[in-house]
Amino acid sequence: MSHAMIQPWQILASLGIALVLAEVFTPSFFALPAGLAFFATAGVALFSRDWTLLSVVLAANLAIVYVTFQRFVWPKLQRNNTRTNADGMTGKIAIVTAAVEPITGDGEVKLYGDTWRVVANRPFSVGDHVRIVRTEGNRVMIEASNS
């Protein structure tokens, strides 16, 4: 009777499968590259059972796979830096809907159907077109528009 021992390639391939499956449940693209490196090392383990060699090969595979992902895969998966909400308002032209008085802090503008309280260095009249310079909490800083 011979007892079958678990081979190094089986251990490495099993870890690779576990990491790839982990990626399905945690889409971070951290486990997938590691799983691929374990698979590649399992291929080497078919020819060698020396754990020291396999450790070095695994370290090299991890480095190669992560550098490859960092340079070629992750940049393509990055979303556009689309500015949204208040940040997306900067530079947009709004219409003054309530007279702007810098001394009292009164005034409102409308942009995309939303009304915003304003901060300004000078007065503006209802109907004036103004440019939003930045947001300050729930207020927008405005300046005269060139259009």
N, C-alpha and C positions, 0 to 999 in steps of 0.2 A: 504494500500500500504506500503510495507516495502522497505526501501532503503538498498541495499546491500553495505556494507562497504568493503573496501579492507583490507584483513587480513594481519598480519605481515608475515606469511609464503609466501604469494603471492609477497610481496615486496622483501623479501630476495631471493626467487627463481628467480624473474625477474632480480635482480642484479647479481645473479649467472650466469644466461643465458647470460646477457650482457658481463660479464667478460670473460666467455668461448668464446663467439663470438669475443671479442676483441683480444683474444689470436690468433685466426685464422689470423687476419690481422697484428698482431705485434708479431711474434714468438720469444718471449723473455722468456717464461715460468715464467712470473711474474703474469699475469692476470689469468692463468689457476688455480694455487693453490688457489688464492683468490676466484675464482668462485666456486671451490670445497668446500671451507670453508663456503661460503654463502649457498650453497645447504645443507650442513650438518646442518647448523643453521636453515634453513627453515624446516628441519625435526623436530627439537626441537620445532619450533614455531607452529607446528600443535597441540602441547599439552599445550602451554603457550603463553599468549599474553603480558606478562610482559616484557617491553622493556629493563629494567635494567638487568634482567636475560638473555635476548637474546643478549644484548651487551657483557656481560661477556662470554657467550657461544661462540659468534662470535670471540672474542679476543682469547679464548682458541683454537678454531678450526683453526684460522689463524696461531697461533703459532705451533700447531701440524702439520698442512699441510706443512708449510714452512720448518720446521725442517726435516720432512720426505722427502720432495723434495731435500733439501740441502744434506742430508746424503745418499739417495738411488737413486734418479732420476738424478739430475744434474751431478754427477760424471760419470754416464754411458753415458751421452750425450756429455761430453767433448771430443773434438777432440784430437787425439794424438798430442803431442808436436813435430810434424815433423818440422825439421828445413828446411827452403827453401831459395832460392836465395843465397845471400852472406853468411848468417849464416850457411847454409848447406854445405858450402865449407870447413869450418874449419876441419882440420884433414885429408883432402883428399890429394891424391898424384897427382901432376901435372907434366907436362913435360916442361922444359925450351925450348922456341922457339926462343928467342933472348937473347944473352949473358947478364948475370946479372952483373952489375958493381955498387957496393954500393956507390962509391964516386960520380959518375955522376948521379945516380938514373935511369940508363938505364936498360932495361931488361923486358922480358915478359914470361909468362907461359901460357899453354893451359890446360883447364879443361872443360870437357863436350862439346868440340867443340868451346868454347869461349876463347878469348885471354884476359889476364889480365896483367896490368902493375904491377911491383913488387917493394917491399921494402925488402932489405936483408942486413944482417950484413957482408956477405962475397960474393965473386964472384962465379958464377955458369956458366957452359958452356952449349951450345945448346945440347939438348938431355938428360941432367941430370934430374933425377927424384927428385922432392922436395916435401916437405909436406907444406901445407898451414896452418899457425899458426893462423892467424886472418885476418880480413879485415880492411882496413883503408881508408874509402871513396871509391874511385874507384880503389884502389890498394890492393894487397894482400901481407901480410908479409909471407915470406917463410923461411924454414930451410932445412938442408940436410935431405933426407929421409934415413931410415935405410934399405930400400929394394932395 
